């Protein structure tokens, strides 16, 4: 199973940065980004993802990829984000900003669509109910 999932060796060399989990179609090498993340310990975070993908406790596109013989999964470095050590909070924000930049970039390509920002979000069911209420309200106007 592990040969289906590849971890970019650059994640060992770069401790801090933004990574992506990509689905790569074996026949034509077409790829889709399923997930973007940030970490202060990239390789350790990649290993956590590896376990959750193998245990099928990750997002649905990754679960489905495990059942598709024509897809492989690659966890790779997108951008190293070095510390500047000028201010603790600014350093933390720089990493978060770069993660958000890449999420925006891939979502504009209709990728990473199962991704939500950190923090508490309503469930998708609750969001769908709100969407229907909004649609009904707009139709009455």
KARATA-V129321 format. One record per pair of residues at least 12 apart in sequence whose ideal C-beta (glycine too) atoms are under 6 Angstrom apart, sorted by the first residue. I is the first residue (numbers start at 1). GAP is how many residues later the second one is. D is the distance in Angstrom with one decimal. If there is no record, write none. Layout:
BEGIN
I&GAP&D ; I&GAP&D
END
This chain:
BEGIN
1&53&5.9 ; 4&68&5.4 ; 5&45&5.9 ; 5&68&4.6 ; 6&68&4.7 ; 7&39&4.8 ; 7&68&5.0 ; 8&68&3.8 ; 8&69&5.3 ; 10&67&4.3 ; 11&31&4.3 ; 11&32&4.6 ; 11&35&5.1 ; 11&66&5.5 ; 12&31&4.8 ; 14&28&5.9 ; 14&63&5.8 ; 14&66&4.2 ; 16&24&5.2 ; 16&65&5.6 ; 17&25&5.9 ; 17&62&5.4 ; 17&63&4.2 ; 17&64&4.7 ; 18&20&5.1 ; 18&60&4.7 ; 18&61&4.6 ; 18&80&5.2 ; 18&81&5.1 ; 18&84&5.4 ; 19&18&5.6 ; 19&23&5.8 ; 19&58&5.7 ; 19&59&5.9 ; 20&13&5.1 ; 20&16&5.2 ; 20&56&5.9 ; 20&58&4.9 ; 21&13&5.0 ; 21&14&4.2 ; 21&54&5.2 ; 22&52&4.8 ; 23&42&5.2 ; 23&48&5.3 ; 24&48&5.2 ; 24&50&5.9 ; 25&45&5.9 ; 26&44&5.2 ; 32&79&5.3 ; 33&73&4.5 ; 33&78&4.3 ; 33&79&5.2 ; 34&27&4.6 ; 34&28&5.7 ; 36&66&4.9 ; 36&67&4.8 ; 36&76&5.6 ; 38&57&5.2 ; 38&61&3.9 ; 46&29&4.6 ; 49&26&5.8 ; 59&55&4.4 ; 78&24&5.6 ; 79&19&5.8 ; 81&14&4.9 ; 81&17&5.1 ; 103&12&5.8
END
